[in-house]
């Protein structure tokens, strides 16, 4: 069995992932919708997670 190690996500990559998920969630809602999470909150969560683990699942859980 071969183990493949991946590099942790950077802050910018994590922000991009969260914003993409929020965009797809907005598109699935009917009518006008407001921003669910402020930009500063996304940036802060991404900074914290990228400094610790770089795991996209963790930043998505925090934003959830």
Gaussian input, Z-matrix of N, CA and C with variables (Angstrom, degrees):
# hf/3-21g

backbone

0 1
 N
 C     1     B1
 C     2     B2     1     A1
 N     3     B3     2     A2     1     D1
 C     4     B4     3     A3     2     D2
 C     5     B5     4     A4     3     D3
 N     6     B6     5     A5     4     D4
 C     7     B7     6     A6     5     D5
 C     8     B8     7     A7     6     D6
 N     9     B9     8     A8     7     D7
 C    10    B10     9     A9     8     D8
 C    11    B11    10    A10     9     D9
 N    12    B12    11    A11    10    D10
 C    13    B13    12    A12    11    D11
 C    14    B14    13    A13    12    D12
 N    15    B15    14    A14    13    D13
 C    16    B16    15    A15    14    D14
 C    17    B17    16    A16    15    D15
 N    18    B18    17    A17    16    D16
 C    19    B19    18    A18    17    D17
 C    20    B20    19    A19    18    D18
 N    21    B21    20    A20    19    D19
 C    22    B22    21    A21    20    D20
 C    23    B23    22    A22    21    D21
 N    24    B24    23    A23    22    D22
 C    25    B25    24    A24    23    D23
 C    26    B26    25    A25    24    D24
 N    27    B27    26    A26    25    D25
 C    28    B28    27    A27    26    D26
 C    29    B29    28    A28    27    D27
 N    30    B30    29    A29    28    D28
 C    31    B31    30    A30    29    D29
 C    32    B32    31    A31    30    D30
 N    33    B33    32    A32    31    D31
 C    34    B34    33    A33    32    D32
 C    35    B35    34    A34    33    D33
 N    36    B36    35    A35    34    D34
 C    37    B37    36    A36    35    D35
 C    38    B38    37    A37    36    D36
 N    39    B39    38    A38    37    D37
 C    40    B40    39    A39    38    D38
 C    41    B41    40    A40    39    D39
 N    42    B42    41    A41    40    D40
 C    43    B43    42    A42    41    D41
 C    44    B44    43    A43    42    D42
 N    45    B45    44    A44    43    D43
 C    46    B46    45    A45    44    D44
 C    47    B47    46    A46    45    D45
 N    48    B48    47    A47    46    D46
 C    49    B49    48    A48    47    D47
 C    50    B50    49    A49    48    D48
 N    51    B51    50    A50    49    D49
 C    52    B52    51    A51    50    D50
 C    53    B53    52    A52    51    D51
 N    54    B54    53    A53    52    D52
 C    55    B55    54    A54    53    D53
 C    56    B56    55    A55    54    D54
 N    57    B57    56    A56    55    D55
 C    58    B58    57    A57    56    D56
 C    59    B59    58    A58    57    D57
 N    60    B60    59    A59    58    D58
 C    61    B61    60    A60    59    D59
 C    62    B62    61    A61    60    D60
 N    63    B63    62    A62    61    D61
 C    64    B64    63    A63    62    D62
 C    65    B65    64    A64    63    D63
 N    66    B66    65    A65    64    D64
 C    67    B67    66    A66    65    D65
 C    68    B68    67    A67    66    D66
 N    69    B69    68    A68    67    D67
 C    70    B70    69    A69    68    D68
 C    71    B71    70    A70    69    D69
 N    72    B72    71    A71    70    D70
 C    73    B73    72    A72    71    D71
 C    74    B74    73    A73    72    D72
 N    75    B75    74    A74    73    D73
 C    76    B76    75    A75    74    D74
 C    77    B77    76    A76    75    D75
 N    78    B78    77    A77    76    D76
 C    79    B79    78    A78    77    D77
 C    80    B80    79    A79    78    D78
 N    81    B81    80    A80    79    D79
 C    82    B82    81    A81    80    D80
 C    83    B83    82    A82    81    D81
 N    84    B84    83    A83    82    D82
 C    85    B85    84    A84    83    D83
 C    86    B86    85    A85    84    D84
 N    87    B87    86    A86    85    D85
 C    88    B88    87    A87    86    D86
 C    89    B89    88    A88    87    D87
 N    90    B90    89    A89    88    D88
 C    91    B91    90    A90    89    D89
 C    92    B92    91    A91    90    D90
 N    93    B93    92    A92    91    D91
 C    94    B94    93    A93    92    D92
 C    95    B95    94    A94    93    D93
 N    96    B96    95    A95    94    D94
 C    97    B97    96    A96    95    D95
 C    98    B98    97    A97    96    D96
 N    99    B99    98    A98    97    D97
 C   100   B100    99    A99    98    D98
 C   101   B101   100   A100    99    D99
 N   102   B102   101   A101   100   D100
 C   103   B103   102   A102   101   D101
 C   104   B104   103   A103   102   D102
 N   105   B105   104   A104   103   D103
 C   106   B106   105   A105   104   D104
 C   107   B107   106   A106   105   D105
 N   108   B108   107   A107   106   D106
 C   109   B109   108   A108   107   D107
 C   110   B110   109   A109   108   D108
 N   111   B111   110   A110   109   D109
 C   112   B112   111   A111   110   D110
 C   113   B113   112   A112   111   D111
 N   114   B114   113   A113   112   D112
 C   115   B115   114   A114   113   D113
 C   116   B116   115   A115   114   D114
 N   117   B117   116   A116   115   D115
 C   118   B118   117   A117   116   D116
 C   119   B119   118   A118   117   D117
 N   120   B120   119   A119   118   D118
 C   121   B121   120   A120   119   D119
 C   122   B122   121   A121   120   D120
 N   123   B123   122   A122   121   D121
 C   124   B124   123   A123   122   D122
 C   125   B125   124   A124   123   D123
 N   126   B126   125   A125   124   D124
 C   127   B127   126   A126   125   D125
 C   128   B128   127   A127   126   D126
 N   129   B129   128   A128   127   D127
 C   130   B130   129   A129   128   D128
 C   131   B131   130   A130   129   D129
 N   132   B132   131   A131   130   D130
 C   133   B133   132   A132   131   D131
 C   134   B134   133   A133   132   D132
 N   135   B135   134   A134   133   D133
 C   136   B136   135   A135   134   D134
 C   137   B137   136   A136   135   D135
 N   138   B138   137   A137   136   D136
 C   139   B139   138   A138   137   D137
 C   140   B140   139   A139   138   D138
 N   141   B141   140   A140   139   D139
 C   142   B142   141   A141   140   D140
 C   143   B143   142   A142   141   D141
 N   144   B144   143   A143   142   D142
 C   145   B145   144   A144   143   D143
 C   146   B146   145   A145   144   D144
 N   147   B147   146   A146   145   D145
 C   148   B148   147   A147   146   D146
 C   149   B149   148   A148   147   D147
 N   150   B150   149   A149   148   D148
 C   151   B151   150   A150   149   D149
 C   152   B152   151   A151   150   D150
 N   153   B153   152   A152   151   D151
 C   154   B154   153   A153   152   D152
 C   155   B155   154   A154   153   D153
 N   156   B156   155   A155   154   D154
 C   157   B157   156   A156   155   D155
 C   158   B158   157   A157   156   D156
 N   159   B159   158   A158   157   D157
 C   160   B160   159   A159   158   D158
 C   161   B161   160   A160   159   D159
 N   162   B162   161   A161   160   D160
 C   163   B163   162   A162   161   D161
 C   164   B164   163   A163   162   D162
 N   165   B165   164   A164   163   D163
 C   166   B166   165   A165   164   D164
 C   167   B167   166   A166   165   D165
 N   168   B168   167   A167   166   D166
 C   169   B169   168   A168   167   D167
 C   170   B170   169   A169   168   D168
 N   171   B171   170   A170   169   D169
 C   172   B172   171   A171   170   D170
 C   173   B173   172   A172   171   D171
 N   174   B174   173   A173   172   D172
 C   175   B175   174   A174   173   D173
 C   176   B176   175   A175   174   D174
 N   177   B177   176   A176   175   D175
 C   178   B178   177   A177   176   D176
 C   179   B179   178   A178   177   D177
 N   180   B180   179   A179   178   D178
 C   181   B181   180   A180   179   D179
 C   182   B182   181   A181   180   D180
 N   183   B183   182   A182   181   D181
 C   184   B184   183   A183   182   D182
 C   185   B185   184   A184   183   D183
 N   186   B186   185   A185   184   D184
 C   187   B187   186   A186   185   D185
 C   188   B188   187   A187   186   D186
 N   189   B189   188   A188   187   D187
 C   190   B190   189   A189   188   D188
 C   191   B191   190   A190   189   D189

   B1=1.4376
   B2=1.5236
   B3=1.3110
   B4=1.4639
   B5=1.5249
   B6=1.3128
   B7=1.4574
   B8=1.5189
   B9=1.3387
   B10=1.4568
   B11=1.5265
   B12=1.3108
   B13=1.4619
   B14=1.5242
   B15=1.3043
   B16=1.4535
   B17=1.5172
   B18=1.3060
   B19=1.4569
   B20=1.5292
   B21=1.3325
   B22=1.4714
   B23=1.5269
   B24=1.3219
   B25=1.4572
   B26=1.5222
   B27=1.3302
   B28=1.4599
   B29=1.5293
   B30=1.3257
   B31=1.4620
   B32=1.5275
   B33=1.3180
   B34=1.4620
   B35=1.5334
   B36=1.3078
   B37=1.4631
   B38=1.5249
   B39=1.3352
   B40=1.4604
   B41=1.5245
   B42=1.3325
   B43=1.4674
   B44=1.5234
   B45=1.3149
   B46=1.4657
   B47=1.5180
   B48=1.3101
   B49=1.4687
   B50=1.5267
   B51=1.3365
   B52=1.4677
   B53=1.5233
   B54=1.3319
   B55=1.4778
   B56=1.5342
   B57=1.3171
   B58=1.4674
   B59=1.5257
   B60=1.3226
   B61=1.4715
   B62=1.5197
   B63=1.3391
   B64=1.4658
   B65=1.5301
   B66=1.3219
   B67=1.4599
   B68=1.5181
   B69=1.3141
   B70=1.4679
   B71=1.5253
   B72=1.3402
   B73=1.4647
   B74=1.5214
   B75=1.3376
   B76=1.4624
   B77=1.5246
   B78=1.3299
   B79=1.4632
   B80=1.5223
   B81=1.3183
   B82=1.4568
   B83=1.5269
   B84=1.3449
   B85=1.4646
   B86=1.5249
   B87=1.3184
   B88=1.4618
   B89=1.5172
   B90=1.3169
   B91=1.4619
   B92=1.5131
   B93=1.3410
   B94=1.4595
   B95=1.5197
   B96=1.3001
   B97=1.4548
   B98=1.5248
   B99=1.3001
   B100=1.4525
   B101=1.5282
   B102=1.3277
   B103=1.4630
   B104=1.5218
   B105=1.3118
   B106=1.4567
   B107=1.5253
   B108=1.3178
   B109=1.4609
   B110=1.5278
   B111=1.3149
   B112=1.4577
   B113=1.5306
   B114=1.3261
   B115=1.4643
   B116=1.5218
   B117=1.3286
   B118=1.4672
   B119=1.5253
   B120=1.3217
   B121=1.4672
   B122=1.5283
   B123=1.3177
   B124=1.4683
   B125=1.5293
   B126=1.3278
   B127=1.4598
   B128=1.5207
   B129=1.3235
   B130=1.4668
   B131=1.5283
   B132=1.3275
   B133=1.4620
   B134=1.5241
   B135=1.3210
   B136=1.4654
   B137=1.5196
   B138=1.3365
   B139=1.4621
   B140=1.5219
   B141=1.3228
   B142=1.4648
   B143=1.5249
   B144=1.3175
   B145=1.4672
   B146=1.5294
   B147=1.3253
   B148=1.4718
   B149=1.5222
   B150=1.3227
   B151=1.4556
   B152=1.5122
   B153=1.3323
   B154=1.4672
   B155=1.5259
   B156=1.3388
   B157=1.4658
   B158=1.5263
   B159=1.3221
   B160=1.4560
   B161=1.5083
   B162=1.3313
   B163=1.4649
   B164=1.5266
   B165=1.3184
   B166=1.4651
   B167=1.5241
   B168=1.3238
   B169=1.4714
   B170=1.5183
   B171=1.3095
   B172=1.4628
   B173=1.5234
   B174=1.3301
   B175=1.4646
   B176=1.5375
   B177=1.3171
   B178=1.4702
   B179=1.5276
   B180=1.3299
   B181=1.4650
   B182=1.5269
   B183=1.2982
   B184=1.4702
   B185=1.5214
   B186=1.3055
   B187=1.4717
   B188=1.5290
   B189=1.2946
   B190=1.4536
   B191=1.5061
   A1=108.63
   A2=116.01
   A3=121.61
   A4=108.57
   A5=115.53
   A6=120.52
   A7=108.76
   A8=115.44
   A9=121.23
   A10=108.08
   A11=116.78
   A12=121.51
   A13=109.08
   A14=115.92
   A15=121.72
   A16=109.78
   A17=116.29
   A18=121.31
   A19=109.30
   A20=118.10
   A21=119.66
   A22=110.04
   A23=115.00
   A24=119.79
   A25=110.49
   A26=116.13
   A27=121.32
   A28=108.77
   A29=115.59
   A30=120.62
   A31=111.14
   A32=116.93
   A33=120.05
   A34=111.87
   A35=116.68
   A36=119.96
   A37=111.09
   A38=116.74
   A39=120.31
   A40=111.26
   A41=116.78
   A42=120.16
   A43=110.51
   A44=116.69
   A45=121.15
   A46=110.81
   A47=117.22
   A48=121.62
   A49=110.67
   A50=116.77
   A51=120.56
   A52=110.53
   A53=117.13
   A54=120.17
   A55=111.29
   A56=117.22
   A57=120.30
   A58=110.57
   A59=116.78
   A60=120.26
   A61=111.07
   A62=116.78
   A63=120.20
   A64=111.38
   A65=116.30
   A66=120.35
   A67=111.03
   A68=116.90
   A69=119.17
   A70=110.97
   A71=117.39
   A72=120.15
   A73=110.77
   A74=116.97
   A75=120.89
   A76=111.23
   A77=115.87
   A78=120.26
   A79=111.77
   A80=116.79
   A81=119.58
   A82=112.51
   A83=117.05
   A84=120.68
   A85=109.95
   A86=115.98
   A87=120.53
   A88=109.78
   A89=116.56
   A90=121.31
   A91=112.75
   A92=113.74
   A93=119.99
   A94=109.85
   A95=115.36
   A96=119.60
   A97=108.69
   A98=115.59
   A99=120.96
   A100=108.94
   A101=115.22
   A102=119.10
   A103=109.56
   A104=116.02
   A105=120.89
   A106=111.70
   A107=116.72
   A108=122.55
   A109=108.10
   A110=116.27
   A111=120.20
   A112=110.74
   A113=115.53
   A114=120.90
   A115=112.04
   A116=117.16
   A117=120.46
   A118=111.33
   A119=116.68
   A120=120.35
   A121=110.67
   A122=116.49
   A123=120.54
   A124=109.92
   A125=115.96
   A126=120.46
   A127=111.08
   A128=116.32
   A129=119.84
   A130=111.75
   A131=116.78
   A132=120.02
   A133=110.54
   A134=117.24
   A135=121.23
   A136=111.81
   A137=116.60
   A138=120.18
   A139=111.19
   A140=116.71
   A141=120.66
   A142=111.42
   A143=116.15
   A144=120.02
   A145=111.31
   A146=117.34
   A147=118.87
   A148=111.14
   A149=117.20
   A150=120.50
   A151=113.59
   A152=116.51
   A153=120.34
   A154=111.71
   A155=116.08
   A156=118.28
   A157=114.02
   A158=117.45
   A159=119.78
   A160=112.89
   A161=116.62
   A162=122.50
   A163=110.23
   A164=117.07
   A165=121.95
   A166=111.59
   A167=117.19
   A168=119.45
   A169=111.23
   A170=116.28
   A171=119.94
   A172=111.51
   A173=118.40
   A174=120.18
   A175=110.52
   A176=117.26
   A177=119.77
   A178=110.67
   A179=117.52
   A180=120.84
   A181=110.81
   A182=117.32
   A183=121.30
   A184=110.09
   A185=116.86
   A186=120.48
   A187=111.95
   A188=116.92
   A189=120.92
   A190=109.53
   D1=132.24
   D2=-179.75
   D3=-104.03
   D4=130.19
   D5=178.81
   D6=-99.90
   D7=130.41
   D8=179.80
   D9=-109.13
   D10=122.45
   D11=178.14
   D12=-98.53
   D13=129.26
   D14=178.83
   D15=-103.88
   D16=149.19
   D17=175.83
   D18=-71.23
   D19=144.76
   D20=177.24
   D21=-67.59
   D22=153.78
   D23=178.18
   D24=-69.48
   D25=147.78
   D26=175.42
   D27=-86.39
   D28=171.64
   D29=179.59
   D30=-59.02
   D31=-45.01
   D32=-178.58
   D33=-65.27
   D34=-38.41
   D35=177.96
   D36=-65.77
   D37=-41.17
   D38=178.62
   D39=-65.27
   D40=-40.52
   D41=176.97
   D42=-61.23
   D43=-42.20
   D44=179.80
   D45=-62.42
   D46=-41.05
   D47=179.60
   D48=-63.60
   D49=-46.75
   D50=-179.12
   D51=-64.16
   D52=-44.79
   D53=-179.31
   D54=-64.05
   D55=-36.39
   D56=177.78
   D57=-65.47
   D58=-41.59
   D59=178.11
   D60=-64.53
   D61=-41.40
   D62=179.64
   D63=-66.32
   D64=-37.96
   D65=178.14
   D66=-63.51
   D67=-43.23
   D68=179.67
   D69=-68.30
   D70=-32.91
   D71=177.12
   D72=-68.62
   D73=-39.52
   D74=178.26
   D75=-63.23
   D76=-40.77
   D77=-178.16
   D78=-65.77
   D79=-28.85
   D80=-178.71
   D81=-80.88
   D82=-14.89
   D83=178.43
   D84=-81.00
   D85=149.01
   D86=177.49
   D87=-85.93
   D88=143.09
   D89=175.31
   D90=75.33
   D91=-166.27
   D92=-179.73
   D93=-77.66
   D94=141.86
   D95=177.62
   D96=-133.42
   D97=149.77
   D98=177.72
   D99=-93.62
   D100=168.44
   D101=177.27
   D102=-63.67
   D103=132.35
   D104=-177.76
   D105=-79.69
   D106=-36.80
   D107=-178.42
   D108=-134.07
   D109=138.18
   D110=178.24
   D111=-69.93
   D112=152.29
   D113=-179.16
   D114=-59.71
   D115=-37.77
   D116=-179.73
   D117=-64.07
   D118=-35.92
   D119=179.60
   D120=-67.47
   D121=-40.16
   D122=178.02
   D123=-63.68
   D124=-44.23
   D125=-179.93
   D126=-63.24
   D127=-43.91
   D128=-178.66
   D129=-64.74
   D130=-45.29
   D131=178.95
   D132=-62.54
   D133=-41.01
   D134=179.45
   D135=-64.87
   D136=-39.11
   D137=178.61
   D138=-64.63
   D139=-44.75
   D140=-179.02
   D141=-63.17
   D142=-47.06
   D143=-176.78
   D144=-69.34
   D145=-39.70
   D146=-179.51
   D147=-65.90
   D148=-30.17
   D149=178.27
   D150=-74.41
   D151=-25.69
   D152=-177.08
   D153=-96.91
   D154=-58.70
   D155=-172.64
   D156=-129.96
   D157=-30.65
   D158=-176.46
   D159=75.04
   D160=20.43
   D161=-176.87
   D162=-90.57
   D163=119.96
   D164=-178.03
   D165=-64.40
   D166=-32.95
   D167=179.73
   D168=-63.08
   D169=-37.31
   D170=-178.94
   D171=-67.07
   D172=-44.41
   D173=-179.57
   D174=-66.83
   D175=-34.77
   D176=176.99
   D177=-67.62
   D178=-37.48
   D179=176.04
   D180=-63.86
   D181=-42.41
   D182=178.99
   D183=-61.63
   D184=-44.91
   D185=-179.42
   D186=-70.15
   D187=-26.38
   D188=178.41
   D189=-68.16

